[in-house]
Structures are given as structure tokens and as C-alpha cells.
Amino acid sequence: MTKATYDTDFDAWLQAQAAALRAKAWDALDVEHLAEEIEDLRKSERSAVRSHPRILLLHLLKWAYQRNKRGESWRSSIGTARVLIEGFLEDSPSLQPELPGLATSAYPWARQRAAKETRLPLATFPEVCPWCLEQLLDEDFWPSV
């Protein structure tokens, strides 16, 4: 059997790299690909953190602007997004300073999506997020218009 490489068998390569790290077999490490994978992990973490503010903002907009359709599904989604964001920040506190920017960049998507899902005019929803980060993450904050 041939030696697994990054390009031929990713899972076997990961296992071999982990074993080499644990054994401190520095010559066996594929440093360039390991560095790429670590950078990709960071991108994945940021992407995951970014997705939760999108969902949180979407459902907060729907909650605020469609009072007659409020339900447990939205309440649950809002609560879950808040808990997931909090969990990501506990695991990676260095992302905390990036959260305001991630929320700001998530808002236009949430606004567009809210208009599409509610069938309300886009102009119904403020162009700039009407809530501060503390409100977004506050489990007791439930917006109304």
C-alpha cells in the first residue's frame, strides 16, 4: 500500500499528521498543507460565527415586523442563535472583537431575506440594523416596532 498523501487520501493523511505531531516526528509533517488546513479551520470558525447572526437578525426582524405571526419557531430560532453565538465566543474569545463587524455585515442579508420571506416591502425594514450588539445577544430582548 502506498503512503497516503494530502491529495490521495485526506482522512489517512490527517491521521498520519496527527500521529506525527504526537510523536514529535517533525520530518514527517507536511507543514505547508498543515498550515493551509489550520487557516481553513479559522475561516470555517468565522463562517459559522457569521451564519448565526444572520439567522438571529432575520428572525428578530420577522419578530418585530410581523407581530401577528410570532410563534415558538421564531422564539426558538432566536434563542438557539444566541446560545450558539455565545458558545462560539466561549470557545474562541478572540472572535469577540470581530462580532460587531460580523453582525453589521450579516444585516443586509437578513434584511433582504426578511423582505422575501414576509413578502413585506424591503423599505419596511431599516437600512441599518436598529439594535446594538448587546440587545442582539440579550436573551430578554424581544423587539417591537
Buried (B, 14 or more C-beta within 10 A) or exposed (E): EEEBEBEEBEEBBBEBBEEBEEEEEEEEBBEEBBEEBEEEEEEEBBEBBBBBBBBBBBBBBBBBBBEEEBEEEBEEBBEBBBEBBEEBBEEBEEBEEBBEEBBEEBBBBBBEBBBEEBEBEEEBBBEEBBBEBEBBBEEEBEBEE
